[in-house]
Amino acid sequence: MAKLKTIARRTFLIGSAAIAGGVAFGVYKYKTPYPNPLLKNLADGEAGLTPYVRIDASASH
């Protein structure tokens, strides 16, 4: 019976360490800034708001 408690405690500690490591890695990846790919190809008079939206000065209706 005592051995069963020891195994359960070790399992809990290993599982807790794995979860904490996963959370730490997730926070690291979430806070990593990614460059906006549109900013390197902008011409004069254009602005890139997000990687999906580019605004330019031409008025085409």
HELIX and SHEET records of a PDB file:
HELIX    1   1 ALA A    2  LYS A   31  1                                  30    
HELIX    2   2 LEU A   39  ASN A   41  5                                   3    
SHEET    1   A 2 ALA A  47  THR A  50  0                                        
SHEET    2   A 2 VAL A  53  ILE A  55 -1                                        
END                                                                             
